[in-house]
Amino acid sequence: MHIHIPEPEIRLYEDGFDAHDLLNREKDGERLSELVGRIDDPLVIALDGAWGSGKTVFLKCWVGEHLKREGNTDLPVYFDAFRHDYMDDPLISLVGAIGERIEKDESKAAKAWKVVRKNAPSLARIGLAMATYGATEVAGKVGDALINATSKESEKAIDAFWAREQGRRAAMQEFRNALTTLTEPDEQGTPTRKLIIIIDELDRCRPDYALSLLEVIKHFFSVPGVHFVLGVNKAALEDMVRVRYGSGTRAGTYLEKFISLEIRLPDIIISDLGLIPDHMNIPVAQKLFRELAGNMELPAKLTEHVSNYLSFREGREAYNLRFAKSLLRDIALAPAGFEDKYPAFQIVAAGLILLRRLDRQLFLRAQKGTLELNDVDKALAISNVSDLTSSDIKESINWQVHQAWAVFLNPDLLDEAKKRNMNFSGHFRDVSHRRASLRELAHDLDRFHFPEASS
């Protein structure tokens, strides 16, 4: 059994959405492909999603799916920024990543880029300094030279300054020319293929590295036909800006200098409604939950009971991916032996796992022994079973779950068959013992906590 959800094995540049699209995001990928395909102006697209919302899986799948498009000649490059943030200069890493993608290509464009890659360290030293060179430095250094030196010395100082400046500009232009060759422009200068650089995990990097990477993109890569897709948690990126430039910085305005447009990646598990009847359709929330639970080798019965609770709430609200992952980790941390308990215990344990995430105050009432059956029915959406009497309703999962909670909270409401069924209710005949058992169970489930990100 595992407490961490295994990352899906995606073959980069090969696999598309077919085998991995549990969140119904293929259409989002199609729209992104259509956008980068028809726009020639350089774009920096922020794919914004909360931590744990599946950005990495989406981007890796999208790269492969984009390459499958009919007539596609684009060159996508996937770059994991977090794996490279130990380095001082992101430009060298980016140049290297592009070079690896065209390593075996002997075209004119590839040869031009190999020269750039060879000179990347010196280009980074010269070019980045120029990119971040501000008007203040020009005014300061040249101004001081004029004030503190003779006219002849001033002339030499100014000449040296502008010579250095022109050298930097020449290095930048050489770099952009090499980029342009990768887009294979036609006679009118229009790119015939796109260089698409996918930068993932930017919000996990050191703030100085992440923001330097944005500067590099802006100053070095602003070339027609060159697009960037950034997988980011924009709120976290704004925090980085404030860390670097002060808490009063208007972080959103600062990022507008670098980001052309934003695409919000839904943090929602959307039901996969097709032409088949709804009752035959497996909602994506449950499908994802069950598949991930299988990968983690979680206890089958407890997982199935939690999945049933999720089905009760289907249609009331949409689940986000982080919520589903949190539930799975809570199941992994549940005390051993639940599978051997009597059915009512298993059902209530699964309900407490969900209640702990849905309504913390009600969960604490379970620990104190003040939880009421009506509260549970409402919070866990177990249907309004108080008026249900037909035999088919009593055989439904909802009724079974309601009866399980009644074992612990209100035995007077138990169906007569359940009162006689010791296999269902266990050996606790006295309600006070059952409530004590429920309190102990709630405390057991609350002993371990995974630290949760605030965003």
C-alpha positions as CSV (number, residue, x, y, z in Angstrom):
1,M,0.0,0.0,0.0
2,H,1.2,3.6,-0.7
3,I,0.4,6.9,0.8
4,H,1.5,8.9,-2.2
5,I,-0.3,8.7,-5.5
6,P,2.1,7.3,-8.2
7,E,2.7,9.6,-11.1
8,P,1.3,8.2,-14.3
9,E,3.9,6.9,-16.7
10,I,3.6,9.3,-19.6
11,R,6.0,8.9,-22.6
12,L,6.9,12.4,-23.3
13,Y,6.4,13.5,-26.9
14,E,4.6,10.2,-27.6
15,D,1.6,9.8,-25.4
16,G,-1.5,11.9,-25.8
17,F,-4.6,12.2,-23.7
18,D,-6.0,8.7,-24.7
19,A,-4.7,6.7,-21.8
20,H,-4.4,9.5,-19.2
21,D,-7.3,11.9,-19.6
22,L,-9.3,11.0,-16.4
23,L,-10.3,14.7,-16.0
24,N,-11.8,15.2,-19.4
25,R,-9.2,17.8,-20.5
26,E,-8.7,16.8,-24.1
27,K,-10.9,19.6,-25.2
28,D,-8.8,22.1,-23.3
29,G,-5.8,20.6,-25.1
30,E,-7.5,21.1,-28.5
31,R,-8.2,24.7,-27.8
32,L,-4.6,25.3,-26.8
33,S,-3.2,23.6,-29.9
34,E,-5.6,25.7,-32.1
35,L,-4.4,28.9,-30.4
36,V,-0.6,28.3,-30.7
37,G,-1.1,27.0,-34.3
38,R,-2.8,30.1,-35.7
39,I,-1.0,32.9,-33.9
40,D,2.4,34.0,-35.2
41,D,3.1,36.7,-32.7
42,P,5.3,35.5,-29.7
43,L,3.0,34.3,-26.9
44,V,3.6,33.6,-23.3
45,I,0.6,31.6,-22.0
46,A,0.2,31.0,-18.3
47,L,-1.7,27.8,-17.7
48,D,-2.9,28.7,-14.2
49,G,-4.0,25.9,-11.8
50,A,-3.8,25.3,-8.1
51,W,-1.1,22.9,-6.7
52,G,-2.3,19.4,-7.3
53,S,-4.7,20.3,-10.0
54,G,-3.0,18.1,-12.6
55,K,-1.0,20.7,-14.6
56,T,2.0,18.4,-15.2
57,V,-0.1,15.5,-16.5
58,F,-2.0,17.9,-18.7
59,L,1.1,19.5,-20.2
60,K,2.9,16.2,-20.8
61,C,-0.2,14.7,-22.5
62,W,-0.7,17.9,-24.5
63,V,2.8,17.8,-25.9
64,G,2.3,14.3,-27.3
65,E,-1.3,15.1,-28.5
66,H,-0.2,18.3,-30.3
67,L,2.5,16.4,-32.2
68,K,-0.2,14.0,-33.5
69,R,-2.2,16.7,-35.2
70,E,-2.4,16.3,-38.9
71,G,0.2,18.2,-40.8
72,N,1.9,19.4,-37.6
73,T,5.5,20.5,-38.0
74,D,5.9,22.3,-34.7
75,L,8.8,21.7,-32.4
76,P,7.6,21.4,-28.8
77,V,10.2,21.4,-26.0
78,Y,9.2,20.3,-22.5
79,F,11.3,22.0,-19.7
80,D,11.0,21.1,-16.0
81,A,12.1,24.3,-14.4
82,F,12.2,22.9,-10.9
83,R,14.8,20.3,-12.0
84,H,17.1,23.1,-13.2
85,D,16.7,25.7,-10.4
86,Y,20.0,24.7,-8.8
87,M,21.7,26.6,-11.6
88,D,22.3,30.3,-11.5
89,D,21.3,31.1,-15.0
90,P,18.1,29.7,-16.6
91,L,19.2,30.7,-20.1
92,I,21.9,28.0,-20.3
93,S,19.3,25.4,-19.2
94,L,16.8,26.5,-21.8
95,V,19.3,26.6,-24.6
96,G,20.4,23.1,-23.6
97,A,16.9,21.7,-23.6
98,I,16.2,23.0,-27.1
99,G,19.5,21.6,-28.2
100,E,18.6,18.2,-26.9
101,R,15.4,18.2,-29.0
102,I,17.2,18.9,-32.2
103,E,20.4,17.0,-31.5
104,K,20.1,14.5,-34.4
105,D,18.7,17.1,-36.8
106,E,21.2,18.2,-39.5
107,S,19.1,21.0,-41.0
108,K,20.4,24.5,-41.4
109,A,18.2,25.7,-38.5
110,A,19.6,22.9,-36.2
111,K,23.2,23.7,-37.1
112,A,22.6,27.4,-36.3
113,W,21.2,26.5,-32.9
114,K,24.1,24.2,-32.1
115,V,26.5,27.1,-32.4
116,V,24.3,29.1,-30.0
117,R,24.3,26.2,-27.6
118,K,28.0,26.0,-27.7
119,N,28.3,29.7,-26.9
120,A,25.5,29.7,-24.3
121,P,27.6,30.4,-21.2
122,S,29.3,33.5,-22.6
123,L,26.0,34.6,-24.2
124,A,24.3,34.3,-20.8
125,R,27.0,36.5,-19.2
126,I,26.9,39.1,-21.9
127,G,23.3,39.0,-23.0
128,L,21.5,38.8,-19.7
129,A,23.4,41.7,-18.3
130,M,22.2,43.7,-21.3
131,A,18.7,42.5,-20.8
132,T,18.5,43.8,-17.3
133,Y,20.5,46.9,-18.0
134,G,18.3,49.9,-16.9
135,A,18.3,53.6,-17.7
136,T,19.6,54.3,-14.2
137,E,22.8,52.6,-14.8
138,V,23.3,54.4,-18.1
139,A,22.6,57.8,-16.4
140,G,24.7,56.9,-13.4
141,K,27.9,55.5,-14.9
142,V,28.0,57.9,-17.9
143,G,26.9,60.8,-15.8
144,D,29.6,60.2,-13.2
145,A,32.2,59.9,-16.0
146,L,31.2,63.3,-17.4
147,I,31.3,65.0,-14.0
148,N,34.4,63.5,-12.5
149,A,36.7,63.3,-15.6
150,T,38.3,65.6,-18.1
151,S,36.6,66.0,-21.4
152,K,39.1,63.6,-23.1
153,E,38.5,61.0,-20.3
154,S,34.8,61.5,-20.6
155,E,34.8,60.9,-24.3
156,K,36.7,57.6,-23.7
157,A,34.4,56.5,-21.0
158,I,31.3,57.2,-23.1
159,D,32.8,55.4,-26.1
160,A,33.7,52.4,-23.9
161,F,30.2,52.3,-22.5
162,W,28.4,52.3,-25.9
163,A,30.9,49.8,-27.3
164,R,30.0,47.5,-24.5
165,E,26.3,48.2,-25.1
166,Q,26.5,47.5,-28.8
167,G,28.3,44.2,-28.1
168,R,25.5,43.1,-25.9
169,R,22.9,44.1,-28.4
170,A,24.8,42.2,-31.1
171,A,24.8,39.1,-28.9
172,M,21.1,39.4,-28.3
173,Q,20.4,39.8,-32.0
174,E,22.6,36.8,-32.9
175,F,20.5,34.7,-30.4
176,R,17.2,35.9,-31.9
177,N,18.4,35.2,-35.4
178,A,19.2,31.6,-34.4
179,L,15.7,31.3,-32.9
180,T,14.2,32.6,-36.0
181,T,15.9,29.9,-38.1
182,L,14.1,27.3,-35.9
183,T,10.7,28.6,-37.0
184,E,11.8,28.2,-40.7
185,P,10.3,31.5,-41.9
186,D,9.1,31.8,-45.5
187,E,10.1,34.6,-48.0
188,Q,7.8,37.1,-46.2
189,G,9.3,36.2,-42.9
190,T,6.2,34.4,-41.6
191,P,7.1,31.3,-39.5
192,T,6.2,28.0,-41.1
193,R,6.5,26.1,-37.9
194,K,6.3,27.0,-34.2
195,L,8.8,26.5,-31.5
196,I,6.7,25.8,-28.4
197,I,8.5,25.7,-25.1
198,I,6.5,24.2,-22.2
199,I,7.9,25.3,-18.9
200,D,6.5,23.2,-16.0
201,E,6.8,23.5,-12.2
202,L,7.8,27.2,-12.4
203,D,6.0,27.9,-9.1
204,R,8.1,25.4,-7.2
205,C,11.4,27.1,-8.1
206,R,13.4,29.5,-6.0
207,P,11.9,33.0,-6.4
208,D,15.0,34.5,-7.9
209,Y,15.3,31.6,-10.5
210,A,11.7,31.7,-11.4
211,L,11.6,35.5,-12.0
212,S,15.0,35.4,-13.8
213,L,13.5,32.8,-16.1
214,L,10.6,35.2,-16.9
215,E,13.1,37.9,-17.7
216,V,15.0,35.6,-20.0
217,I,11.8,34.7,-21.8
218,K,10.9,38.4,-22.3
219,H,14.3,39.7,-23.4
220,F,15.7,36.7,-25.4
221,F,12.8,34.8,-26.9
222,S,10.5,37.5,-28.1
223,V,10.5,36.2,-31.7
224,P,7.6,35.5,-34.1
225,G,6.6,31.9,-34.0
226,V,8.2,31.2,-30.6
227,H,5.5,30.5,-27.9
228,F,5.8,29.6,-24.2
229,V,3.3,27.7,-22.2
230,L,3.9,28.1,-18.4
231,G,2.4,25.6,-16.0
232,V,2.0,27.8,-12.9
233,N,0.0,28.5,-9.8
234,K,-0.3,32.2,-10.5
235,A,-1.0,33.0,-6.8
236,A,2.2,31.4,-5.8
237,L,4.1,33.3,-8.6
238,E,2.7,36.6,-7.3
239,D,4.0,35.7,-3.8
240,M,7.4,35.2,-5.4
241,V,7.2,38.7,-6.8
242,R,6.4,40.2,-3.4
243,V,9.2,38.2,-1.8
244,R,11.7,39.6,-4.3
245,Y,10.4,43.2,-4.6
246,G,8.6,43.8,-1.3
247,S,5.1,43.1,0.1
248,G,3.7,46.3,-1.3
249,T,4.5,45.4,-4.9
250,R,1.6,45.1,-7.3
251,A,2.5,41.5,-8.3
252,G,-0.3,41.1,-10.8
253,T,0.8,44.2,-12.7
254,Y,4.4,43.1,-12.6
255,L,3.6,39.7,-14.2
256,E,1.5,41.4,-17.0
257,K,4.8,42.5,-18.4
258,F,5.7,38.9,-19.1
259,I,2.5,37.0,-19.6
260,S,0.5,37.5,-22.8
261,L,-2.7,35.6,-21.7
262,E,-3.9,33.2,-19.1
263,I,-5.8,29.9,-19.4
264,R,-7.4,28.7,-16.2
265,L,-7.0,25.0,-15.8
266,P,-10.2,23.8,-14.0
267,D,-9.5,22.3,-10.6
268,I,-12.7,20.4,-11.0
269,I,-13.6,16.8,-11.8
270,I,-16.4,17.1,-14.3
271,S,-19.0,14.4,-14.8
272,D,-18.5,12.5,-18.1
273,L,-22.1,12.7,-19.3
274,G,-22.6,10.9,-22.7
275,L,-25.5,9.6,-24.6
276,I,-26.0,6.6,-22.3
277,P,-28.4,6.9,-19.5
278,D,-27.0,8.7,-16.4
279,H,-27.6,5.6,-14.1
280,M,-25.3,3.6,-16.4
281,N,-22.6,6.3,-16.5
282,I,-19.6,6.3,-14.1
283,P,-19.0,9.9,-13.0
284,V,-15.4,11.0,-13.5
285,A,-15.1,11.7,-9.8
286,Q,-15.6,8.1,-8.9
287,K,-13.7,6.8,-11.9
288,L,-10.7,8.8,-10.9
289,F,-11.0,8.0,-7.2
290,R,-11.2,4.3,-7.9
291,E,-8.4,4.2,-10.3
292,L,-6.0,6.1,-8.1
293,A,-7.1,3.9,-5.1
294,G,-6.1,0.9,-7.2
295,N,-2.7,2.3,-7.9
296,M,-2.2,3.0,-4.2
297,E,-3.3,-0.5,-3.3
298,L,-5.8,0.8,-0.7
299,P,-8.2,-1.4,1.3
300,A,-10.9,-2.4,-1.2
301,K,-13.9,-2.3,1.2
302,L,-13.1,1.0,2.8
303,T,-12.4,2.6,-0.6
304,E,-15.7,1.3,-2.0
305,H,-17.6,2.7,0.9
306,V,-16.0,6.2,0.5
307,S,-16.8,6.0,-3.2
308,N,-20.4,5.3,-2.4
309,Y,-20.5,8.5,-0.3
310,L,-19.1,10.4,-3.2
311,S,-21.9,9.1,-5.4
312,F,-24.5,10.5,-2.9
313,R,-23.1,14.0,-3.5
314,E,-22.9,13.7,-7.3
315,G,-24.7,16.7,-8.8
316,R,-24.7,18.7,-5.6
317,E,-21.1,20.0,-6.0
318,A,-18.0,19.4,-8.2
319,Y,-15.0,17.9,-6.6
320,N,-11.5,19.2,-7.1
321,L,-8.6,16.9,-7.6
322,R,-6.9,17.9,-4.4
323,F,-9.9,16.9,-2.4
324,A,-10.0,13.4,-4.0
325,K,-6.2,13.0,-3.4
326,S,-6.7,14.0,0.3
327,L,-9.4,11.4,0.8
328,L,-7.2,8.7,-0.7
329,R,-4.3,9.6,1.6
330,D,-6.6,9.6,4.6
331,I,-7.8,6.1,3.7
332,A,-4.1,5.0,3.5
333,L,-3.5,6.4,7.0
334,A,-6.6,4.7,8.5
335,P,-5.7,2.1,11.2
336,A,-5.2,-1.4,10.0
337,G,-7.9,-4.0,10.5
338,F,-11.0,-2.0,9.3
339,E,-11.6,-4.6,6.6
340,D,-12.2,-7.2,9.4
341,K,-14.8,-5.1,11.3
342,Y,-18.6,-5.7,11.0
343,P,-20.3,-3.8,8.1
344,A,-21.8,-0.9,10.0
345,F,-18.3,-0.1,11.4
346,Q,-16.8,-0.1,8.0
347,I,-19.5,2.2,6.6
348,V,-19.3,4.7,9.4
349,A,-15.5,4.7,9.3
350,A,-15.7,5.6,5.6
351,G,-18.2,8.3,6.4
352,L,-16.0,9.8,9.1
353,I,-13.1,10.0,6.6
354,L,-15.3,12.1,4.3
355,L,-16.8,14.1,7.1
356,R,-13.4,15.1,8.4
357,R,-12.8,16.8,5.0
358,L,-16.2,18.2,4.4
359,D,-17.2,19.6,7.8
360,R,-14.6,19.8,10.5
361,Q,-17.0,21.0,13.2
362,L,-19.3,18.0,12.7
363,F,-16.2,15.7,12.8
364,L,-15.2,17.2,16.1
365,R,-18.7,16.6,17.5
366,A,-18.2,12.9,16.6
367,Q,-15.1,13.0,18.8
368,K,-17.0,14.6,21.6
369,G,-20.0,12.2,21.3
370,T,-22.5,14.9,20.4
371,L,-23.1,14.0,16.7
372,E,-26.7,13.5,15.7
373,L,-28.1,11.2,12.9
374,N,-29.9,14.1,11.1
375,D,-26.6,16.0,10.9
376,V,-24.9,13.1,9.3
377,D,-27.7,12.5,6.8
378,K,-27.6,16.1,5.7
379,A,-23.8,16.6,5.6
380,L,-23.1,13.4,3.7
381,A,-26.1,13.7,1.5
382,I,-27.5,10.3,2.4
383,S,-30.9,11.3,1.1
384,N,-33.9,12.2,3.2
385,V,-34.6,8.7,4.4
386,S,-36.9,9.5,7.2
387,D,-40.0,9.2,4.9
388,L,-38.8,6.3,2.8
389,T,-40.7,3.1,3.4
390,S,-40.8,1.0,0.2
391,S,-38.9,-2.2,0.2
392,D,-36.8,-1.3,-2.8
393,I,-35.7,1.9,-1.1
394,K,-34.7,-0.1,2.0
395,E,-32.5,-2.2,-0.1
396,S,-30.7,0.8,-1.6
397,I,-27.2,1.8,-0.6
398,N,-28.5,5.1,0.9
399,W,-30.8,3.1,3.3
400,Q,-28.0,0.7,4.2
401,V,-25.7,3.7,5.1
402,H,-28.4,5.4,7.0
403,Q,-29.0,2.2,9.0
404,A,-25.3,1.9,9.7
405,W,-25.1,5.3,11.3
406,A,-28.3,4.5,13.2
407,V,-26.5,1.6,14.9
408,F,-24.1,4.1,16.5
409,L,-26.3,7.2,16.9
410,N,-30.0,6.2,17.2
411,P,-30.8,2.5,17.4
412,D,-34.5,3.3,17.9
413,L,-34.6,4.2,14.1
414,L,-33.1,0.9,13.0
415,D,-35.1,-1.3,10.7
416,E,-36.3,-4.5,12.5
417,A,-34.3,-6.7,10.2
418,K,-31.1,-4.7,11.1
419,K,-31.8,-5.0,14.9
420,R,-31.8,-8.8,14.4
421,N,-28.8,-8.9,12.2
422,M,-25.8,-9.1,14.5
423,N,-23.4,-9.3,11.5
424,F,-24.5,-5.8,10.6
425,S,-24.4,-4.1,14.0
426,G,-21.7,-6.0,15.8
427,H,-21.9,-6.9,19.5
428,F,-22.4,-3.5,21.0
429,R,-26.0,-3.7,22.2
430,D,-25.8,-0.7,24.5
431,V,-26.0,2.7,22.7
432,S,-23.5,4.3,25.1
433,H,-20.9,1.7,24.1
434,R,-21.6,2.4,20.5
435,R,-21.2,6.2,20.9
436,A,-18.0,5.6,22.8
437,S,-16.8,3.4,19.9
438,L,-17.7,6.1,17.5
439,R,-15.7,8.7,19.5
440,E,-12.7,6.4,19.6
441,L,-12.9,5.8,15.9
442,A,-13.0,9.5,15.2
443,H,-9.9,10.1,17.3
444,D,-8.1,7.2,15.5
445,L,-8.8,8.7,12.1
446,D,-7.5,12.1,13.3
447,R,-4.1,11.1,14.6
448,F,-2.1,11.8,11.5
449,H,-2.3,14.8,9.2
450,F,-0.7,15.6,5.9
451,P,0.4,19.2,5.6
452,E,-2.0,20.9,3.2
453,A,-1.0,23.8,0.9
454,S,-3.1,26.9,1.5
455,S,-3.7,27.5,-2.2
